[in-house]
Amino acid sequence: MKRKSMIVAIAAALLWPSFGAVSAEEARTIEDESIYDALVDRYFNKLIDNDYEVDATDPSTFSGGDFAGMESEIGHVRDMGFTVLSIGGVFQTASYDGKQVIDYANLERHFGTSDEFQSLIETAHSDDLKIIVDLPTQTLSEEHNWASSNPEWFSENGDGTIALDTGNGEVQQALIEMFQQFRTDYPIDGVRLRQSEELSPAFVEQFSAAVKQDGDFYVLADAEMEALPGFDAVVQPGIEEELRNSYRVFDQPLSALPDLLEQSAGNLIQTDSIDGARFTADIVESRGYPPTRWRMLFAQLLTMPGIPVVQYGSETAMNGQAVPESHQILDKAVEKELIDYIANLNSLRNSSEALRTGELEMLHEEDGWMVYKRSNEEEGWIIAINNSSVTKNLTLDQDIIGEGMELRGLFENDIVRPNDQGQYRLTLDRELVETYHITEKRGLNMAYVATLAVMYLVFMGFLWFVWRKGKQRKADEAAKKQQANKVQ
């Protein structure tokens, strides 16, 4: 697998100039992004100064993760190729996940200081990573500092939390003013509005217009819903359930996916909800093999239209049926195979405009065997997914691939050239995904052949040298033995 990882990385680097890569100087749009969704408290604990009554053995309480820890380990996110780091709620809160806000004017002391938060943002920006925070409004603490002076702004949820009435004009203005000041203090790049399906559409539109006045800024939803004015992206309705059902075990039908893929462009696509059960729990329940299942799912997620959102711990196959069990502390001391696989897929996606925003053409879907094309005017890809227990084949006509072209697989190292009829025959073993780059048909690579020939001659010369040295050594030993016999 390490060899394959190296090959894909080199391929992406060599092909980069011909792909539609977004440079650091260019303004990325939301469709160019891939999001890593984390919780500060569960990412990494670096400082003990802010570990107030922390209990890492109790999953329902603060475990010690902080801004400094997230900054020190931000390379984990960067190296996997993500472009946005979503860090959850950061306001003073009664809960480790940041949802039960007590005071919007202060940062949570368990997470760190203002200077440490600023430093995290600066480090992220230096790595060309954008930072997004959550804005909870519907699960606030009963101790929220606005509740005593403005009780009419709130309603009770019945679980010990309270919700702001975002249809109230005074609430809308208070939230807008608060967050504008927060943006002034901290140069973050976006916000995710929590429980977005419960918010007043008028509030969303006004809030978005206000916070976007001074530059590029993303306003995202956290729920599956129809698009609303003010949101740059919402979660694609139905996508999480269908992806999880399709890939939890092999020989599952993929028949519901083509329609969803046709609708997913511009939407957030995710599979491992941070608010519920982990996909690994689905796999275990179905008696599947998590590494293989996750590879299939990541290949789908990072090559289909839409903005991928990957929850922290997905790269380590984190398990858990429900919160807080599904909010384990991130363990990076694991096999790197899945992490490298994500990095390779993201490398291709980041370097290819066609994989980010290109057209989708569904070529085949039957019995867990799905093939589709992503393309624009400059480049094209064929994505083949065999989610079955048997080897699958598909013949593609020349008008799909193009005359004088060939398919170069970047993960299984397969090269598909046209037969005498100009057709391309794809063959893929069980439970595999291949990403084929459509490229001009190449003749024999003489430079490569010459290099191999030189290496072969050098190797044979080395073997001859070793043989000669061995033969000489044996002759010398025989001469010494003969001389010793004469002396006796």
C-alpha positions as CSV (number, residue, x, y, z in Angstrom):
1,M,0.0,0.0,0.0
2,K,2.9,2.4,0.7
3,R,4.2,1.8,-2.8
4,K,0.7,2.6,-4.3
5,S,0.5,5.7,-2.1
6,M,3.8,6.9,-3.5
7,I,2.8,6.2,-7.1
8,V,-0.5,8.1,-6.8
9,A,1.2,11.0,-5.1
10,I,3.8,11.2,-7.8
11,A,1.2,10.8,-10.5
12,A,-0.8,13.8,-9.1
13,A,2.4,15.8,-8.9
14,L,3.4,15.1,-12.5
15,L,-0.1,15.7,-13.8
16,W,-0.7,18.8,-11.7
17,P,0.1,21.4,-14.4
18,S,-2.6,19.9,-16.7
19,F,-5.2,19.8,-14.0
20,G,-7.4,22.6,-12.8
21,A,-5.6,23.2,-9.5
22,V,-6.6,26.1,-7.3
23,S,-3.5,28.0,-6.1
24,A,-3.1,29.8,-2.8
25,E,-3.4,33.1,-4.7
26,E,-6.7,32.2,-6.3
27,A,-10.0,32.7,-4.5
28,R,-11.5,29.3,-3.7
29,T,-15.2,28.9,-3.8
30,I,-17.1,26.5,-1.5
31,E,-17.2,23.9,-4.3
32,D,-13.4,23.8,-4.3
33,E,-13.3,22.9,-0.6
34,S,-13.1,19.7,1.3
35,I,-13.9,19.9,5.0
36,Y,-12.5,18.1,8.1
37,D,-15.0,18.3,10.9
38,A,-13.6,18.2,14.4
39,L,-14.2,19.0,18.0
40,V,-11.6,21.0,19.9
41,D,-12.1,19.0,23.1
42,R,-11.6,15.6,21.4
43,Y,-8.7,16.4,19.0
44,F,-5.5,16.8,21.1
45,N,-4.6,18.0,24.6
46,K,-1.4,19.9,24.7
47,L,-1.7,22.3,27.7
48,I,-2.5,21.2,31.3
49,D,-3.1,24.8,32.4
50,N,-6.7,24.7,31.0
51,D,-7.6,21.2,32.2
52,Y,-10.2,22.4,34.7
53,E,-11.9,19.3,36.3
54,V,-11.1,17.3,33.2
55,D,-11.9,13.6,33.2
56,A,-10.7,11.8,30.0
57,T,-12.3,8.5,31.3
58,D,-15.8,10.0,31.2
59,P,-17.0,10.5,27.6
60,S,-19.7,13.0,28.7
61,T,-17.3,15.6,30.1
62,F,-14.4,17.7,29.0
63,S,-11.4,15.6,28.1
64,G,-8.8,18.3,27.8
65,G,-8.4,19.1,24.0
66,D,-7.5,22.7,23.4
67,F,-6.6,25.3,20.7
68,A,-2.9,24.7,21.3
69,G,-3.3,21.0,20.7
70,M,-5.2,21.5,17.5
71,E,-2.5,23.9,16.3
72,S,0.3,21.6,17.2
73,E,-1.3,18.7,15.3
74,I,-2.8,20.6,12.4
75,G,-0.4,18.9,10.1
76,H,-2.6,15.8,10.4
77,V,-5.4,17.7,8.6
78,R,-3.2,19.5,6.1
79,D,-1.3,16.3,5.1
80,M,-4.6,14.5,4.3
81,G,-5.3,17.3,1.8
82,F,-8.3,19.0,3.4
83,T,-8.8,22.7,2.7
84,V,-11.1,23.6,5.6
85,L,-10.9,22.8,9.3
86,S,-14.3,23.0,11.1
87,I,-13.6,23.1,14.8
88,G,-17.1,23.2,16.3
89,G,-18.3,25.6,18.9
90,V,-15.7,27.8,20.7
91,F,-17.9,30.0,22.9
92,Q,-18.1,29.6,26.7
93,T,-20.2,26.5,27.1
94,A,-21.5,23.9,29.6
95,S,-20.8,21.0,27.3
96,Y,-17.5,19.7,25.7
97,D,-19.0,19.8,22.2
98,G,-19.7,23.6,22.5
99,K,-23.4,23.4,22.0
100,Q,-24.7,24.5,25.4
101,V,-23.4,28.1,25.1
102,I,-23.3,30.2,28.3
103,D,-21.8,33.4,26.9
104,Y,-21.1,34.3,23.3
105,A,-18.7,37.1,24.4
106,N,-16.1,34.7,25.8
107,L,-14.2,31.7,24.6
108,E,-14.5,28.4,26.5
109,R,-11.7,28.4,29.1
110,H,-11.1,24.6,28.6
111,F,-10.1,25.3,25.0
112,G,-7.7,28.1,25.8
113,T,-7.1,31.8,25.6
114,S,-7.8,34.5,22.9
115,D,-4.1,34.5,22.0
116,E,-4.1,30.7,21.6
117,F,-7.1,30.9,19.3
118,Q,-5.5,33.6,17.3
119,S,-2.4,31.5,16.9
120,L,-4.4,28.5,15.7
121,I,-6.1,30.6,13.1
122,E,-2.7,32.1,11.9
123,T,-1.2,28.6,11.7
124,A,-4.1,27.3,9.7
125,H,-3.9,30.2,7.3
126,S,-0.2,29.7,6.9
127,D,-1.0,26.1,5.8
128,D,-3.6,27.4,3.4
129,L,-6.4,26.0,5.6
130,K,-9.6,27.9,6.3
131,I,-11.1,27.8,9.8
132,I,-14.9,27.5,10.4
133,V,-16.7,27.6,13.8
134,D,-20.1,26.6,14.9
135,L,-22.8,29.0,16.0
136,P,-25.3,27.1,18.2
137,T,-28.6,28.9,19.0
138,Q,-31.1,26.1,19.7
139,T,-29.4,24.1,22.5
140,L,-28.1,26.9,24.8
141,S,-27.4,26.5,28.5
142,E,-30.2,27.6,30.9
143,E,-27.4,29.8,32.4
144,H,-27.0,31.7,29.2
145,N,-26.2,35.4,30.1
146,W,-29.0,36.7,27.8
147,A,-31.7,34.5,29.5
148,S,-32.1,36.5,32.7
149,S,-32.5,39.9,31.0
150,N,-34.5,38.8,28.0
151,P,-36.4,35.6,28.9
152,E,-38.9,36.3,26.2
153,W,-36.2,35.5,23.6
154,F,-36.1,31.9,24.7
155,S,-38.1,28.7,24.8
156,E,-37.4,25.5,26.7
157,N,-36.4,22.3,24.9
158,G,-37.4,19.9,27.7
159,D,-33.8,18.5,28.1
160,G,-32.4,21.2,30.3
161,T,-31.4,23.5,27.4
162,I,-33.1,26.5,25.9
163,A,-33.5,27.8,22.3
164,L,-33.4,31.3,20.9
165,D,-36.3,32.5,18.8
166,T,-34.5,33.5,15.6
167,G,-37.8,34.8,14.2
168,N,-37.7,37.6,16.8
169,G,-36.2,40.8,15.4
170,E,-34.3,41.7,18.6
171,V,-32.8,38.2,18.7
172,Q,-31.7,38.5,15.1
173,Q,-30.0,41.9,15.7
174,A,-28.3,40.7,18.9
175,L,-26.9,37.6,17.1
176,I,-25.7,39.6,14.1
177,E,-24.0,42.3,16.3
178,M,-22.4,39.6,18.4
179,F,-21.0,37.6,15.5
180,Q,-19.8,40.7,13.6
181,Q,-17.7,41.6,16.7
182,F,-16.5,38.0,16.9
183,R,-15.3,38.2,13.3
184,T,-13.6,41.5,14.0
185,D,-11.7,39.9,16.9
186,Y,-10.9,36.6,15.1
187,P,-10.3,36.4,11.3
188,I,-12.1,33.1,10.8
189,D,-13.3,32.1,7.3
190,G,-16.8,30.8,7.9
191,V,-19.6,29.7,10.3
192,R,-21.9,26.7,10.4
193,L,-25.3,27.5,11.8
194,R,-26.3,24.6,14.1
195,Q,-29.8,23.1,14.0
196,S,-30.1,25.1,10.7
197,E,-33.5,23.5,9.8
198,E,-35.0,25.1,12.9
199,L,-33.8,28.6,12.1
200,S,-35.9,31.4,10.7
201,P,-35.2,31.8,7.0
202,A,-35.3,35.6,7.4
203,F,-32.7,35.4,10.1
204,V,-30.4,33.2,8.0
205,E,-30.6,35.6,5.0
206,Q,-30.1,38.8,7.2
207,F,-27.3,37.2,9.2
208,S,-25.5,36.0,6.1
209,A,-25.7,39.4,4.4
210,A,-24.3,41.1,7.5
211,V,-21.4,38.9,8.2
212,K,-20.3,38.8,4.5
213,Q,-20.0,42.6,4.1
214,D,-16.3,42.7,4.7
215,G,-14.9,39.9,2.6
216,D,-15.2,36.2,1.5
217,F,-16.9,34.2,4.2
218,Y,-18.9,30.9,4.2
219,V,-22.2,30.4,5.9
220,L,-23.1,26.7,6.0
221,A,-26.0,24.6,7.2
222,D,-25.5,21.5,9.4
223,A,-28.7,19.7,8.4
224,E,-30.1,17.9,5.3
225,M,-32.5,20.5,3.9
226,E,-33.5,22.4,0.7
227,A,-31.3,25.3,-0.2
228,L,-32.2,28.6,1.5
229,P,-31.0,32.2,0.6
230,G,-28.1,33.0,2.8
231,F,-26.5,29.5,2.9
232,D,-23.5,28.9,0.7
233,A,-24.2,25.2,1.0
234,V,-26.6,22.8,2.8
235,V,-26.3,19.1,3.4
236,Q,-27.6,17.0,0.5
237,P,-30.9,15.5,1.5
238,G,-30.8,11.7,1.8
239,I,-27.1,11.4,1.0
240,E,-25.8,10.2,4.4
241,E,-28.4,7.4,4.7
242,E,-27.9,6.1,1.2
243,L,-24.1,6.2,1.2
244,R,-24.0,4.3,4.6
245,N,-26.6,1.8,3.4
246,S,-24.8,1.3,0.1
247,Y,-21.3,0.7,1.5
248,R,-21.7,-0.9,4.9
249,V,-21.1,-4.4,3.3
250,F,-20.5,-5.7,-0.2
251,D,-23.3,-6.8,-2.6
252,Q,-25.5,-3.9,-1.6
253,P,-27.4,-2.2,-4.4
254,L,-26.2,1.2,-5.5
255,S,-29.4,2.0,-7.4
256,A,-30.4,5.0,-5.3
257,L,-27.0,6.7,-5.8
258,P,-27.2,7.9,-9.4
259,D,-30.1,10.3,-8.8
260,L,-28.4,11.6,-5.6
261,L,-25.1,12.1,-7.5
262,E,-27.0,14.1,-10.2
263,Q,-28.3,16.5,-7.5
264,S,-25.3,16.7,-5.2
265,A,-23.3,19.4,-6.9
266,G,-22.9,22.5,-4.7
267,N,-24.2,20.6,-1.6
268,L,-22.4,19.3,1.5
269,I,-22.0,15.5,1.3
270,Q,-21.2,13.5,4.4
271,T,-21.5,10.0,5.7
272,D,-20.2,9.8,9.3
273,S,-22.4,12.3,11.2
274,I,-20.7,13.9,14.2
275,D,-24.2,14.0,15.9
276,G,-25.0,10.3,15.9
277,A,-23.7,6.8,15.1
278,R,-20.5,6.3,13.3
279,F,-20.3,4.5,10.0
280,T,-18.0,1.9,11.6
281,A,-20.9,0.9,13.9
282,D,-22.9,0.2,10.7
283,I,-20.1,-1.9,9.3
284,V,-19.6,-3.9,12.5
285,E,-23.4,-4.5,12.8
286,S,-23.4,-5.8,9.2
287,R,-20.2,-7.9,9.9
288,G,-18.3,-6.1,7.3
289,Y,-14.5,-5.3,7.3
290,P,-14.1,-1.7,8.2
291,P,-10.8,-0.8,6.3
292,T,-12.2,-2.1,3.0
293,R,-15.7,-0.6,3.6
294,W,-14.2,2.8,4.5
295,R,-11.9,2.8,1.4
296,M,-14.9,2.2,-0.8
297,L,-16.9,5.0,0.8
298,F,-14.0,7.5,0.7
299,A,-13.5,6.8,-2.9
300,Q,-17.1,7.6,-3.6
301,L,-17.2,10.7,-1.4
302,L,-14.1,12.3,-2.8
303,T,-14.8,11.7,-6.5
304,M,-18.6,12.5,-6.7
305,P,-20.0,16.1,-7.1
306,G,-20.4,18.1,-4.0
307,I,-18.4,19.4,-1.0
308,P,-17.1,16.5,1.1
309,V,-17.4,16.8,4.8
310,V,-15.3,14.2,6.7
311,Q,-15.8,13.9,10.5
312,Y,-12.7,13.5,12.7
313,G,-12.0,9.9,13.5
314,S,-13.4,8.6,10.2
315,E,-9.8,8.3,9.0
316,T,-9.2,5.9,12.0
317,A,-12.5,4.0,11.6
318,M,-13.7,5.4,14.9
319,N,-16.7,3.5,16.3
320,G,-19.7,4.5,18.4
321,Q,-23.4,4.0,18.3
322,A,-24.4,7.4,19.8
323,V,-23.0,10.6,21.4
324,P,-20.9,10.7,23.5
325,E,-19.6,7.3,22.6
326,S,-19.1,8.4,19.1
327,H,-17.0,11.4,20.3
328,Q,-13.9,9.5,21.2
329,I,-10.5,11.2,21.6
330,L,-8.7,11.1,18.3
331,D,-6.2,8.3,18.1
332,K,-3.5,8.9,15.4
333,A,-1.4,6.0,16.6
334,V,-3.0,3.7,14.0
335,E,-2.1,2.1,10.7
336,K,-1.7,4.9,8.2
337,E,-3.2,3.0,5.2
338,L,-6.6,4.7,5.3
339,I,-5.1,8.1,6.1
340,D,-2.8,7.8,3.1
341,Y,-5.7,6.7,0.9
342,I,-7.6,9.8,1.9
343,A,-4.5,11.9,1.2
344,N,-4.2,10.4,-2.3
345,L,-7.8,11.0,-3.2
346,N,-7.7,14.6,-1.9
347,S,-4.5,15.2,-3.8
348,L,-6.3,14.2,-7.0
349,R,-9.4,16.2,-6.1
350,N,-7.4,19.3,-5.2
351,S,-5.4,19.2,-8.4
352,S,-8.4,18.4,-10.7
353,E,-11.1,20.9,-11.5
354,A,-13.1,18.2,-13.2
355,L,-13.2,16.1,-10.0
356,R,-14.4,19.2,-8.0
357,T,-16.9,20.8,-10.3
358,G,-16.9,18.9,-13.6
359,E,-19.9,17.3,-15.3
360,L,-21.2,13.9,-14.1
361,E,-22.2,11.2,-16.6
362,M,-23.5,8.0,-15.2
363,L,-22.3,5.2,-17.5
364,H,-23.4,2.1,-15.7
365,E,-25.1,0.9,-12.4
366,E,-26.1,-2.7,-11.8
367,D,-25.6,-5.2,-8.9
368,G,-23.1,-3.1,-7.0
369,W,-21.1,-2.2,-10.1
370,M,-21.1,1.5,-10.9
371,V,-19.1,3.5,-13.4
372,Y,-19.3,7.2,-14.0
373,K,-17.4,10.0,-15.8
374,R,-16.3,13.3,-14.4
375,S,-15.1,15.8,-17.0
376,N,-14.8,19.3,-18.2
377,E,-13.4,20.8,-21.4
378,E,-9.8,20.2,-20.2
379,E,-9.8,16.7,-18.7
380,G,-11.8,13.6,-17.9
381,W,-11.9,10.8,-15.4
382,I,-13.6,7.4,-15.3
383,I,-14.5,6.3,-11.7
384,A,-15.2,2.5,-11.5
385,I,-16.7,1.1,-8.2
386,N,-17.1,-2.6,-7.7
387,N,-19.0,-3.0,-4.5
388,S,-19.7,-6.7,-5.2
389,S,-18.2,-10.0,-4.2
390,V,-17.2,-10.9,-7.8
391,T,-15.0,-9.5,-10.6
392,K,-16.9,-7.1,-12.8
393,N,-16.4,-6.0,-16.5
394,L,-17.7,-3.2,-18.6
395,T,-17.0,-2.2,-22.2
396,L,-17.0,1.5,-23.0
397,D,-17.3,2.9,-26.5
398,Q,-14.8,5.2,-28.1
399,D,-17.3,8.2,-28.1
400,I,-17.2,8.1,-24.3
401,I,-13.4,8.1,-24.0
402,G,-12.3,9.8,-27.1
403,E,-10.3,8.8,-30.2
404,G,-6.6,8.0,-29.6
405,M,-7.0,8.0,-25.8
406,E,-6.2,5.5,-23.1
407,L,-7.3,5.1,-19.4
408,R,-4.6,5.2,-16.8
409,G,-5.6,3.8,-13.4
410,L,-3.9,5.5,-10.5
411,F,-4.6,3.1,-7.7
412,E,-4.5,-0.4,-9.2
413,N,-1.9,0.8,-11.9
414,D,-4.1,-0.5,-14.7
415,I,-3.8,0.8,-18.3
416,V,-6.7,0.3,-20.6
417,R,-6.2,0.8,-24.3
418,P,-8.8,0.4,-27.1
419,N,-9.2,-2.9,-28.8
420,D,-9.5,-3.3,-32.6
421,Q,-13.1,-2.1,-32.5
422,G,-12.0,1.0,-30.6
423,Q,-13.7,-0.1,-27.3
424,Y,-12.3,0.0,-23.8
425,R,-12.7,-3.0,-21.6
426,L,-12.7,-2.3,-17.8
427,T,-12.1,-5.2,-15.4
428,L,-12.1,-4.7,-11.7
429,D,-11.8,-7.2,-8.9
430,R,-14.2,-7.4,-6.0
431,E,-14.5,-4.6,-3.5
432,L,-12.2,-2.2,-5.4
433,V,-12.4,1.3,-6.7
434,E,-10.3,2.6,-9.6
435,T,-9.8,6.1,-10.7
436,Y,-8.9,6.3,-14.4
437,H,-7.4,9.4,-15.9
438,I,-8.4,9.8,-19.6
439,T,-5.1,10.7,-21.4
440,E,-3.6,10.6,-24.8
441,K,-2.5,7.2,-25.9
442,R,1.2,6.8,-25.4
443,G,3.7,4.8,-27.3
444,L,6.6,2.9,-25.8
445,N,8.4,5.2,-23.3
446,M,11.9,4.8,-24.6
447,A,13.4,6.9,-21.8
448,Y,11.8,4.6,-19.3
449,V,12.9,1.5,-21.2
450,A,16.5,3.0,-21.4
451,T,16.5,3.7,-17.7
452,L,15.4,0.1,-17.0
453,A,18.1,-1.2,-19.3
454,V,20.8,0.8,-17.6
455,M,19.6,-0.4,-14.2
456,Y,19.6,-4.0,-15.4
457,L,23.1,-3.7,-16.8
458,V,24.3,-2.1,-13.6
459,F,22.7,-4.8,-11.5
460,M,24.1,-7.6,-13.7
461,G,27.5,-5.9,-13.5
462,F,27.2,-5.9,-9.7
463,L,26.4,-9.6,-9.7
464,W,29.4,-10.3,-11.9
465,F,31.6,-8.3,-9.6
466,V,30.3,-10.2,-6.6
467,W,30.8,-13.5,-8.4
468,R,34.4,-12.6,-9.4
469,K,35.2,-11.4,-5.8
470,G,33.8,-14.7,-4.4
471,K,35.8,-16.8,-6.9
472,Q,39.0,-14.9,-6.2
473,R,38.4,-15.3,-2.4
474,K,38.0,-19.1,-2.8
475,A,41.2,-19.3,-4.9
476,D,43.1,-17.3,-2.3
477,E,41.8,-19.6,0.5
478,A,42.8,-22.7,-1.5
479,A,46.3,-21.3,-2.2
480,K,46.8,-20.5,1.5
481,K,45.7,-24.0,2.5
482,Q,48.0,-25.6,-0.1
483,Q,50.9,-23.5,1.3
484,A,50.1,-24.5,4.8
485,N,50.2,-28.2,3.8
486,K,53.7,-27.8,2.2
487,V,55.0,-26.2,5.4
488,Q,53.8,-29.1,7.5
